[in-house]
Amino acid sequence: MPMPRVRFTVRTMMVLVAVVAILLGGMILRQRAASYRQRAAQFGWVATGLRQSAASGNAAFVHPTPTGPGTPMTRAMSLRWAEYYAGLRAKYEHAALYPWLPVEPDPPEPE
């Protein structure tokens, strides 16, 4: 019994390339969204911890910049850093919802 011949036309190859491109693009966007969600969660945890630290007056956190390693944060510093990380959390939550849009660079750290 002879084997049936399969004809690969230019149209068929173009459709195959388009399907593969769509699948790969979807996988990349899904991976990017997962990465953004993870970053948003991390920033959310830090912001929550800083707010709790400021509310309780606990100086458990140290200044995160190289200019003041080991220096306990004041209440005002904790609140500034909490707002900074809350803003980053919101930014990356938005980026996770729309992973095909460009993401602006992170704002400068508070002083």
N, CA, C and O atoms as a GROMACS GRO file, in nm:
protein
  444
    1MET      N    1   0.084  -0.117   0.000
    1MET     CA    2   0.000   0.000   0.000
    1MET      C    3   0.089   0.124   0.000
    1MET      O    4   0.171   0.140   0.091
    2PRO      N    5   0.075   0.211  -0.098
    2PRO     CA    6   0.162   0.328  -0.105
    2PRO      C    7   0.127   0.430   0.004
    2PRO      O    8   0.011   0.443   0.044
    3MET      N    9   0.230   0.501   0.051
    3MET     CA   10   0.213   0.605   0.154
    3MET      C   11   0.152   0.729   0.090
    3MET      O   12   0.194   0.770  -0.019
    4PRO      N   13   0.055   0.789   0.155
    4PRO     CA   14  -0.001   0.913   0.099
    4PRO      C   15   0.101   1.026   0.109
    4PRO      O   16   0.174   1.037   0.207
    5ARG      N   17   0.105   1.106   0.009
    5ARG     CA   18   0.198   1.220   0.008
    5ARG      C   19   0.135   1.337   0.079
    5ARG      O   20   0.017   1.367   0.061
    6VAL      N   21   0.215   1.402   0.159
    6VAL     CA   22   0.170   1.522   0.229
    6VAL      C   23   0.230   1.641   0.158
    6VAL      O   24   0.352   1.647   0.137
    7ARG      N   25   0.146   1.735   0.121
    7ARG     CA   26   0.195   1.852   0.052
    7ARG      C   27   0.207   1.967   0.150
    7ARG      O   28   0.110   2.008   0.213
    8PHE      N   29   0.327   2.019   0.162
    8PHE     CA   30   0.351   2.136   0.243
    8PHE      C   31   0.358   2.257   0.151
    8PHE      O   32   0.457   2.279   0.081
    9THR      N   33   0.253   2.331   0.153
    9THR     CA   34   0.250   2.451   0.071
    9THR      C   35   0.304   2.568   0.154
    9THR      O   36   0.322   2.557   0.275
   10VAL      N   37   0.327   2.677   0.087
   10VAL     CA   38   0.374   2.797   0.156
   10VAL      C   39   0.268   2.842   0.257
   10VAL      O   40   0.301   2.886   0.367
   11ARG      N   41   0.143   2.832   0.221
   11ARG     CA   42   0.034   2.871   0.311
   11ARG      C   43   0.035   2.785   0.437
   11ARG      O   44   0.020   2.836   0.548
   12THR      N   45   0.053   2.654   0.422
   12THR     CA   46   0.057   2.564   0.537
   12THR      C   47   0.173   2.599   0.628
   12THR      O   48   0.158   2.602   0.750
   13MET      N   49   0.288   2.624   0.571
   13MET     CA   50   0.405   2.657   0.652
   13MET      C   51   0.385   2.791   0.724
   13MET      O   52   0.426   2.806   0.839
   14MET      N   53   0.322   2.887   0.659
   14MET     CA   54   0.296   3.016   0.723
   14MET      C   55   0.201   3.000   0.841
   14MET      O   56   0.219   3.063   0.945
   15VAL      N   57   0.100   2.917   0.826
   15VAL     CA   58   0.006   2.892   0.935
   15VAL      C   59   0.078   2.823   1.051
   15VAL      O   60   0.056   2.859   1.167
   16LEU      N   61   0.162   2.726   1.022
   16LEU     CA   62   0.237   2.657   1.127
   16LEU      C   63   0.329   2.753   1.203
   16LEU      O   64   0.337   2.749   1.325
   17VAL      N   65   0.398   2.838   1.130
   17VAL     CA   66   0.486   2.936   1.193
   17VAL      C   67   0.405   3.032   1.281
   17VAL      O   68   0.449   3.066   1.391
   18ALA      N   69   0.290   3.075   1.234
   18ALA     CA   70   0.206   3.166   1.312
   18ALA      C   71   0.156   3.099   1.440
   18ALA      O   72   0.156   3.162   1.546
   19VAL      N   73   0.116   2.974   1.432
   19VAL     CA   74   0.068   2.902   1.551
   19VAL      C   75   0.180   2.886   1.652
   19VAL      O   76   0.159   2.908   1.771
   20VAL      N   77   0.298   2.850   1.608
   20VAL     CA   78   0.411   2.834   1.699
   20VAL      C   79   0.447   2.969   1.762
   20VAL      O   80   0.476   2.975   1.882
   21ALA      N   81   0.444   3.074   1.684
   21ALA     CA   82   0.476   3.208   1.737
   21ALA      C   83   0.374   3.250   1.843
   21ALA      O   84   0.412   3.306   1.946
   22ILE      N   85   0.248   3.224   1.820
   22ILE     CA   86   0.144   3.260   1.917
   22ILE      C   87   0.164   3.179   2.046
   22ILE      O   88   0.153   3.234   2.155
   23LEU      N   89   0.191   3.052   2.033
   23LEU     CA   90   0.212   2.968   2.152
   23LEU      C   91   0.335   3.015   2.232
   23LEU      O   92   0.329   3.026   2.354
   24LEU      N   93   0.444   3.042   2.163
   24LEU     CA   94   0.565   3.088   2.233
   24LEU      C   95   0.543   3.225   2.296
   24LEU      O   96   0.588   3.249   2.408
   25GLY      N   97   0.476   3.314   2.226
   25GLY     CA   98   0.446   3.446   2.282
   25GLY      C   99   0.360   3.436   2.407
   25GLY      O  100   0.383   3.507   2.504
   26GLY      N  101   0.261   3.349   2.403
   26GLY     CA  102   0.176   3.328   2.520
   26GLY      C  103   0.253   3.274   2.638
   26GLY      O  104   0.229   3.315   2.752
   27MET      N  105   0.345   3.182   2.612
   27MET     CA  106   0.427   3.128   2.721
   27MET      C  107   0.516   3.235   2.782
   27MET      O  108   0.533   3.241   2.904
   28ILE      N  109   0.573   3.320   2.698
   28ILE     CA  110   0.660   3.427   2.747
   28ILE      C  111   0.580   3.526   2.832
   28ILE      O  112   0.626   3.566   2.939
   29LEU      N  113   0.461   3.564   2.786
   29LEU     CA  114   0.378   3.658   2.861
   29LEU      C  115   0.334   3.597   2.995
   29LEU      O  116   0.328   3.666   3.096
   30ARG      N  117   0.302   3.470   2.994
   30ARG     CA  118   0.262   3.402   3.118
   30ARG      C  119   0.376   3.399   3.218
   30ARG      O  120   0.355   3.424   3.337
   31GLN      N  121   0.497   3.369   3.172
   31GLN     CA  122   0.613   3.366   3.259
   31GLN      C  123   0.644   3.506   3.313
   31GLN      O  124   0.678   3.522   3.430
   32ARG      N  125   0.633   3.607   3.228
   32ARG     CA  126   0.658   3.745   3.270
   32ARG      C  127   0.556   3.788   3.375
   32ARG      O  128   0.592   3.853   3.474
   33ALA      N  129   0.430   3.753   3.355
   33ALA     CA  130   0.325   3.789   3.451
   33ALA      C  131   0.351   3.721   3.586
   33ALA      O  132   0.331   3.782   3.691
   34ALA      N  133   0.394   3.596   3.585
   34ALA     CA  134   0.424   3.525   3.710
   34ALA      C  135   0.540   3.593   3.783
   34ALA      O  136   0.538   3.604   3.906
   35SER      N  137   0.640   3.636   3.709
   35SER     CA  138   0.754   3.706   3.769
   35SER      C  139   0.710   3.837   3.833
   35SER      O  140   0.753   3.870   3.943
   36TYR      N  141   0.625   3.912   3.764
   36TYR     CA  142   0.575   4.039   3.818
   36TYR      C  143   0.489   4.015   3.942
   36TYR      O  144   0.498   4.091   4.039
   37ARG      N  145   0.407   3.910   3.940
   37ARG     CA  146   0.325   3.879   4.058
   37ARG      C  147   0.412   3.845   4.178
   37ARG      O  148   0.381   3.885   4.291
   38GLN      N  149   0.520   3.772   4.154
   38GLN     CA  150   0.612   3.736   4.263
   38GLN      C  151   0.678   3.861   4.321
   38GLN      O  152   0.688   3.876   4.443
   39ARG      N  153   0.722   3.951   4.235
   39ARG     CA  154   0.783   4.075   4.284
   39ARG      C  155   0.683   4.160   4.361
   39ARG      O  156   0.718   4.218   4.464
   40ALA      N  157   0.559   4.167   4.312
   40ALA     CA  158   0.456   4.244   4.382
   40ALA      C  159   0.432   4.186   4.521
   40ALA      O  160   0.416   4.261   4.618
   41ALA      N  161   0.429   4.055   4.532
   41ALA     CA  162   0.408   3.992   4.663
   41ALA      C  163   0.524   4.022   4.758
   41ALA      O  164   0.502   4.051   4.876
   42GLN      N  165   0.646   4.016   4.708
   42GLN     CA  166   0.762   4.047   4.792
   42GLN      C  167   0.757   4.191   4.841
   42GLN      O  168   0.781   4.217   4.959
   43PHE      N  169   0.728   4.284   4.752
   43PHE     CA  170   0.721   4.424   4.793
   43PHE      C  171   0.606   4.446   4.890
   43PHE      O  172   0.616   4.529   4.981
   44GLY      N  173   0.497   4.374   4.873
   44GLY     CA  174   0.384   4.386   4.964
   44GLY      C  175   0.420   4.340   5.105
   44GLY      O  176   0.380   4.404   5.203
   45TRP      N  177   0.495   4.230   5.115
   45TRP     CA  178   0.538   4.181   5.246
   45TRP      C  179   0.629   4.282   5.314
   45TRP      O  180   0.615   4.307   5.434
   46VAL      N  181   0.720   4.340   5.241
   46VAL     CA  182   0.812   4.438   5.300
   46VAL      C  183   0.736   4.562   5.346
   46VAL      O  184   0.760   4.612   5.456
   47ALA      N  185   0.644   4.610   5.264
   47ALA     CA  186   0.566   4.729   5.301
   47ALA      C  187   0.484   4.703   5.426
   47ALA      O  188   0.475   4.788   5.513
   48THR      N  189   0.422   4.585   5.434
   48THR     CA  190   0.342   4.550   5.552
   48THR      C  191   0.430   4.544   5.677
   48THR      O  192   0.392   4.595   5.783
   49GLY      N  193   0.546   4.483   5.665
   49GLY     CA  194   0.638   4.474   5.779
   49GLY      C  195   0.684   4.610   5.825
   49GLY      O  196   0.694   4.635   5.946
   50LEU      N  197   0.714   4.698   5.732
   50LEU     CA  198   0.758   4.833   5.768
   50LEU      C  199   0.646   4.912   5.836
   50LEU      O  200   0.670   4.985   5.932
   51ARG      N  201   0.523   4.897   5.785
   51ARG     CA  202   0.410   4.967   5.848
   51ARG      C  203   0.387   4.917   5.990
   51ARG      O  204   0.362   4.996   6.082
   52GLN      N  205   0.396   4.785   6.009
   52GLN     CA  206   0.377   4.729   6.143
   52GLN      C  207   0.488   4.774   6.236
   52GLN      O  208   0.465   4.802   6.353
   53SER      N  209   0.609   4.782   6.182
   53SER     CA  210   0.722   4.828   6.262
   53SER      C  211   0.703   4.973   6.305
   53SER      O  212   0.729   5.008   6.420
   54ALA      N  213   0.656   5.057   6.213
   54ALA     CA  214   0.634   5.198   6.246
   54ALA      C  215   0.520   5.213   6.346
   54ALA      O  216   0.526   5.297   6.435
   55ALA      N  217   0.415   5.132   6.330
   55ALA     CA  218   0.300   5.143   6.420
   55ALA      C  219   0.335   5.100   6.562
   55ALA      O  220   0.285   5.158   6.658
   56SER      N  221   0.419   4.999   6.575
   56SER     CA  222   0.452   4.948   6.708
   56SER      C  223   0.570   5.022   6.770
   56SER      O  224   0.599   5.005   6.889
   57GLY      N  225   0.639   5.104   6.691
   57GLY     CA  226   0.757   5.173   6.743
   57GLY      C  227   0.877   5.082   6.753
   57GLY      O  228   0.978   5.118   6.814
   58ASN      N  229   0.868   4.964   6.695
   58ASN     CA  230   0.977   4.866   6.698
   58ASN      C  231   1.081   4.902   6.593
   58ASN      O  232   1.047   4.928   6.478
   59ALA      N  233   1.206   4.905   6.632
   59ALA     CA  234   1.315   4.939   6.539
   59ALA      C  235   1.381   4.812   6.488
   59ALA      O  236   1.504   4.801   6.487
   60ALA      N  237   1.300   4.716   6.446
   60ALA     CA  238   1.355   4.588   6.401
   60ALA      C  239   1.420   4.599   6.265
   60ALA      O  240   1.511   4.522   6.234
   61PHE      N  241   1.376   4.694   6.184
   61PHE     CA  242   1.431   4.708   6.050
   61PHE      C  243   1.551   4.802   6.055
   61PHE      O  244   1.555   4.897   6.133
   62VAL      N  245   1.647   4.774   5.971
   62VAL     CA  246   1.764   4.861   5.960
   62VAL      C  247   1.758   4.933   5.827
   62VAL      O  248   1.693   4.887   5.733
   63HIS      N  249   1.825   5.045   5.820
   63HIS     CA  250   1.826   5.126   5.699
   63HIS      C  251   1.879   5.042   5.583
   63HIS      O  252   1.990   4.989   5.592
   64PRO      N  253   1.802   5.027   5.473
   64PRO     CA  254   1.841   4.935   5.366
   64PRO      C  255   1.942   4.989   5.266
   64PRO      O  256   1.982   4.916   5.175
   65THR      N  257   1.983   5.113   5.278
   65THR     CA  258   2.078   5.166   5.182
   65THR      C  259   2.220   5.150   5.234
   65THR      O  260   2.241   5.138   5.354
   66PRO      N  261   2.317   5.151   5.146
   66PRO     CA  262   2.456   5.134   5.188
   66PRO      C  263   2.506   5.249   5.275
   66PRO      O  264   2.606   5.233   5.346
   67THR      N  265   2.440   5.363   5.272
   67THR     CA  266   2.488   5.477   5.350
   67THR      C  267   2.461   5.461   5.499
   67THR      O  268   2.522   5.529   5.581
   68GLY      N  269   2.371   5.372   5.535
   68GLY     CA  270   2.340   5.356   5.677
   68GLY      C  271   2.318   5.213   5.720
   68GLY      O  272   2.215   5.183   5.780
   69PRO      N  273   2.412   5.122   5.692
   69PRO     CA  274   2.389   4.983   5.731
   69PRO      C  275   2.389   4.969   5.883
   69PRO      O  276   2.474   5.025   5.953
   70GLY      N  277   2.294   4.894   5.932
   70GLY     CA  278   2.286   4.868   6.074
   70GLY      C  279   2.221   4.980   6.153
   70GLY      O  280   2.208   4.968   6.275
   71THR      N  281   2.179   5.087   6.090
   71THR     CA  282   2.116   5.197   6.159
   71THR      C  283   1.967   5.169   6.169
   71THR      O  284   1.901   5.151   6.066
   72PRO      N  285   1.910   5.166   6.291
   72PRO     CA  286   1.766   5.142   6.302
   72PRO      C  287   1.688   5.255   6.235
   72PRO      O  288   1.728   5.371   6.238
   73MET      N  289   1.576   5.219   6.176
   73MET     CA  290   1.492   5.317   6.109
   73MET      C  291   1.407   5.392   6.211
   73MET      O  292   1.361   5.335   6.310
   74THR      N  293   1.388   5.518   6.185
   74THR     CA  294   1.293   5.595   6.265
   74THR      C  295   1.152   5.565   6.214
   74THR      O  296   1.135   5.502   6.109
   75ARG      N  297   1.052   5.609   6.287
   75ARG     CA  298   0.914   5.588   6.246
   75ARG      C  299   0.888   5.655   6.111
   75ARG      O  300   0.824   5.596   6.023
   76ALA      N  301   0.937   5.776   6.094
   76ALA     CA  302   0.917   5.848   5.968
   76ALA      C  303   0.985   5.776   5.852
   76ALA      O  304   0.928   5.766   5.743
   77MET      N  305   1.106   5.726   5.875
   77MET     CA  306   1.176   5.651   5.770
   77MET      C  307   1.099   5.524   5.734
   77MET      O  308   1.085   5.491   5.616
   78SER      N  309   1.049   5.455   5.834
   78SER     CA  310   0.973   5.332   5.808
   78SER      C  311   0.850   5.361   5.724
   78SER      O  312   0.818   5.286   5.632
   79LEU      N  313   0.782   5.471   5.756
   79LEU     CA  314   0.662   5.505   5.678
   79LEU      C  315   0.697   5.544   5.534
   79LEU      O  316   0.625   5.508   5.442
   80ARG      N  317   0.808   5.618   5.515
   80ARG     CA  318   0.850   5.654   5.378
   80ARG      C  319   0.884   5.530   5.297
   80ARG      O  320   0.843   5.516   5.182
   81TRP      N  321   0.960   5.439   5.359
   81TRP     CA  322   0.997   5.316   5.289
   81TRP      C  323   0.875   5.227   5.266
   81TRP      O  324   0.866   5.160   5.163
   82ALA      N  325   0.780   5.226   5.360
   82ALA     CA  326   0.658   5.146   5.341
   82ALA      C  327   0.580   5.199   5.221
   82ALA      O  328   0.530   5.120   5.141
   83GLU      N  329   0.569   5.331   5.208
   83GLU     CA  330   0.500   5.390   5.092
   83GLU      C  331   0.574   5.357   4.962
   83GLU      O  332   0.512   5.330   4.860
   84TYR      N  333   0.705   5.361   4.968
   84TYR     CA  334   0.786   5.330   4.849
   84TYR      C  335   0.758   5.186   4.803
   84TYR      O  336   0.734   5.162   4.684
   85TYR      N  337   0.762   5.092   4.897
   85TYR     CA  338   0.740   4.952   4.861
   85TYR      C  339   0.594   4.925   4.824
   85TYR      O  340   0.567   4.838   4.741
   86ALA      N  341   0.501   4.997   4.885
   86ALA     CA  342   0.360   4.983   4.846
   86ALA      C  343   0.340   5.031   4.702
   86ALA      O  344   0.264   4.972   4.626
   87GLY      N  345   0.409   5.138   4.666
   87GLY     CA  346   0.402   5.186   4.528
   87GLY      C  347   0.461   5.086   4.430
   87GLY      O  348   0.407   5.066   4.321
   88LEU      N  349   0.572   5.022   4.468
   88LEU     CA  350   0.631   4.920   4.382
   88LEU      C  351   0.538   4.800   4.370
   88LEU      O  352   0.524   4.741   4.262
   89ARG      N  353   0.473   4.763   4.481
   89ARG     CA  354   0.378   4.652   4.475
   89ARG      C  355   0.266   4.683   4.376
   89ARG      O  356   0.232   4.598   4.294
   90ALA      N  357   0.209   4.802   4.384
   90ALA     CA  358   0.102   4.840   4.292
   90ALA      C  359   0.150   4.841   4.147
   90ALA      O  360   0.079   4.797   4.057
   91LYS      N  361   0.270   4.890   4.127
   91LYS     CA  362   0.327   4.895   3.991
   91LYS      C  363   0.340   4.754   3.933
   91LYS      O  364   0.304   4.732   3.817
   92TYR      N  365   0.392   4.660   4.012
   92TYR     CA  366   0.413   4.524   3.960
   92TYR      C  367   0.284   4.443   3.954
   92TYR      O  368   0.274   4.350   3.874
   93GLU      N  369   0.184   4.477   4.036
   93GLU     CA  370   0.053   4.413   4.021
   93GLU      C  371  -0.009   4.455   3.887
   93GLU      O  372  -0.068   4.373   3.817
   94HIS      N  373   0.004   4.583   3.853
   94HIS     CA  374  -0.046   4.631   3.723
   94HIS      C  375   0.030   4.563   3.609
   94HIS      O  376  -0.029   4.524   3.509
   95ALA      N  377   0.161   4.551   3.626
   95ALA     CA  378   0.243   4.488   3.521
   95ALA      C  379   0.206   4.341   3.504
   95ALA      O  380   0.212   4.288   3.393
   96ALA      N  381   0.167   4.274   3.613
   96ALA     CA  382   0.127   4.133   3.604
   96ALA      C  383  -0.005   4.118   3.528
   96ALA      O  384  -0.026   4.018   3.460
   97LEU      N  385  -0.092   4.217   3.541
   97LEU     CA  386  -0.219   4.212   3.468
   97LEU      C  387  -0.202   4.241   3.319
   97LEU      O  388  -0.276   4.190   3.236
   98TYR      N  389  -0.103   4.323   3.286
   98TYR     CA  390  -0.078   4.363   3.147
   98TYR      C  391   0.069   4.338   3.112
   98TYR      O  392   0.145   4.434   3.093
   99PRO      N  393   0.112   4.211   3.104
   99PRO     CA  394   0.255   4.183   3.084
   99PRO      C  395   0.308   4.222   2.948
   99PRO      O  396   0.430   4.223   2.929
  100TRP      N  397   0.224   4.255   2.854
  100TRP     CA  398   0.271   4.295   2.721
  100TRP      C  399   0.307   4.444   2.715
  100TRP      O  400   0.369   4.488   2.618
  101LEU      N  401   0.270   4.520   2.817
  101LEU     CA  402   0.304   4.662   2.820
  101LEU      C  403   0.443   4.682   2.879
  101LEU      O  404   0.487   4.601   2.961
  102PRO      N  405   0.513   4.787   2.839
  102PRO     CA  406   0.644   4.813   2.899
  102PRO      C  407   0.629   4.856   3.045
  102PRO      O  408   0.528   4.912   3.084
  103VAL      N  409   0.732   4.827   3.124
  103VAL     CA  410   0.733   4.863   3.266
  103VAL      C  411   0.837   4.972   3.286
  103VAL      O  412   0.953   4.958   3.247
  104GLU      N  413   0.794   5.081   3.347
  104GLU     CA  414   0.883   5.192   3.375
  104GLU      C  415   0.989   5.149   3.477
  104GLU      O  416   0.965   5.059   3.556
  105PRO      N  417   1.106   5.213   3.476
  105PRO     CA  418   1.206   5.182   3.579
  105PRO      C  419   1.153   5.217   3.718
  105PRO      O  420   1.066   5.303   3.731
  106ASP      N  421   1.205   5.150   3.818
  106ASP     CA  422   1.164   5.178   3.956
  106ASP      C  423   1.204   5.320   3.993
  106ASP      O  424   1.308   5.370   3.949
  107PRO      N  425   1.119   5.387   4.074
  107PRO     CA  426   1.154   5.523   4.116
  107PRO      C  427   1.275   5.519   4.210
  107PRO      O  428   1.308   5.413   4.264
  108PRO      N  429   1.340   5.632   4.230
  108PRO     CA  430   1.455   5.633   4.320
  108PRO      C  431   1.411   5.603   4.464
  108PRO      O  432   1.299   5.634   4.504
  109GLU      N  433   1.502   5.543   4.538
  109GLU     CA  434   1.471   5.507   4.677
  109GLU      C  435   1.459   5.633   4.762
  109GLU      O  436   1.525   5.733   4.736
  110PRO      N  437   1.372   5.628   4.865
  110PRO     CA  438   1.360   5.745   4.952
  110PRO      C  439   1.486   5.765   5.034
  110PRO      O  440   1.567   5.674   5.051
  111GLU      N  441   1.500   5.885   5.083
  111GLU     CA  442   1.621   5.916   5.163
  111GLU      C  443   1.593   5.904   5.308
  111GLU      O  444   1.683   5.926   5.390
   0.00000   0.00000   0.00000
